[in-house]
């Protein structure tokens, strides 16, 4: 039995300790917003926040995150309000199939937490590990700039 | 900050009531299923004013979607059609996947299928009619309620307003309709386009709120009570059969519940997917490769190249290209080779199934649930109505989720046979890439001459590749005179068969021959834009070669060849201007273009590239002009064009699945390279103004980008690429 703090709640799970956090979230906690894409940290669909930093949950064993704080896409809209990144995603109409977008949004939120006003190059660098097959990259970049502007002018993020 | 709306995909259960008359348009029905995450709703009666529209008492309007949403934006465009005529509050609009019933079949295909970039076109009249009939019914009800003339009434975003100021919501009229057994009129007038307030205006995706909060339900997200998970050990050579397996090590893993052979391989069932996948890796399986272990793409290519020198089945013979070539002093000849391509959808294949004695229930993201149901019913010996398919959103498909064999569904159904609980099968990325369904490998041999003025005088194209449709249920429709019309799609001047879309050009002597070599090994499959993905590349590149041969500007040449095709001609003139075609470029830079017609819609793209001395290149600019008739949702069209450009650029830059000893060599995103953030060019989208009926945009943009880039690389460097992907032949898209 391992306890992790998921979205501000202590959750005890009986998964095997080598189970990647991704499958703990999806199969044991039924938090299915975090997606499986490649299983080897190549696509970014499984990105969550571990102690506030963006990490790939598909290669992070449960044993390595015991008692740590994990935040998933389900927790970004606290109290029913979208965070700045989610709002920007809606305003820019970013999503197409939407499957990669949880990971993209988690990465973008972490980026803006660390760098409130990223340049195009900084966005490209931070998001380079996130694959979208629908062609939403341009809109993601625009949405990150939009969210950065909102945040700069006093809005809150995550 | 905006508030989250209620879950727009919630499903309500309808109980039969006095209003649910059968045999009329007032048809209500109890939905045969619910999704696991759907909140339990009350059984309050709602109004099914039409097969496509449900009105709840709280004035929620639900559109039942008979086409599948996989990023194509079709849910939004269908909702817009209803909203235009019914006049609803967009915020109270909900959506739901329609069940597998004949009344929800695609009006174009006559089956439950979303494909071919025809959904919006096919729905344009039916969905507006559904909205208009429902509105007429509501007006009739309000007229009865207030004992007033209908001309005193108007609608206002979900409400009926009386001239005297009284208002009643649509949902507030359900009792009146029930009590008086009102029915919608048999016929209605639809709004003229000049009166549109929704259609033709940019509308954001209706399911976007779910997609930014993680609440969107894809097939892989299905959770059912008691559900267990399965992972399949699949053969290294596609199509092999299990001879025997050793599952000792797998069974020793805590949490592994069962191991059994199914047609696709050996499935390990476990309490969670990770455990199941560990179990599948721990199996030792002995396979019979059915004699397919010698196949290789290198030998296919070799054989096809040789075949392309021989006479194929004659698809078209306009004028006499053969005679022109026999008489010519020189004939320009080139061979183009296109590899197998994987779809690599972000959401790998998956399916959840529960099999009972007398029925089967399935939860899956699919484009083709009609065929899926037929396949499963046949497999289980059940009537089709006893197989219920609950369609979810899809994390991409690009054609993959329209499987003719329902392959990603049958393995879940077989795994669930003999189990008392639902079974979810998830394909690992490796299984997905090696899953044996690909855009077929093609070789095109082209020969041509130009006339005294430098314009193409003759064209002789012989193409070789496996048929997608031969020996499938579509064989009678798509195989014409032995030729798969998908194979020659996009390279004929006088196309034949269903979906007859040829080139936009007229070349006086034009001959096309086709070889469909035996279908062995992996399965040739539709891939976004199907035949065009190879015919378009070969055609548009070789046309560029002839332009060079005749010393013609490539765009001027196409203007000449489309002089009798006004729609494409006008579009090309627009491209010339929008792309600054005549502006000079610096050394090391190049410009290229291509023009295609796919599923009625003409489309053309011009690109600019910069090439370094080592062959590394960037795509600096993409300009796309499309004519899709009336532009239902300009925002959705723009997204589809951007998406098509990306997928096509990705494929031409990196795409290629190789077989060696019958085994697919690629496995995950390290060797099936996906285009990354910084590699995606901005795409300038120009939509031609048109009053013609709407036509497709979903697949149109995928093809032209590939030949446009190859032509631009030639323009920049003088080096002609005829084998793909580019990164194996000297040009690498800058990482």
Interface residues (C-beta under 8 A of the other chain):
Chain A: X15 X16 X18 X19 X20 X23 X26 X27 X28 X30 X31 X32 X33 X34 X35 X36 X37 X38 X39 X40 X42 X43 X45 X72 X73 X74 X76 X77 X80 X81 X82 X84 X86 X87 X89 X90 X93 X94 X95 X96 X97 X98 X99 X100 X101 X102 X105 X123 X124 X127 X128 X130 X131 X132 X133 X134 X135 X136 X137 X138 X139 X140 X141 X155
Chain B: X1 X2 X3 X4 X70 X71 X72 X73 X204 X205 X207 X208 X209 X210 X211 X212 X213 X214 X215 X216 X217 X218 X220 X221 X223 X229 X254 X255 X272 X273 X274 X275 X344 X345 X346 X347 X348 X393 X394 X395 X396 X398 X426 X428 X429 X635 X639 X642 X643 X644 X645 X646 X647 X650 X668 X669 X670 X674 X675 X676 X677 X678 X680 X682 X683
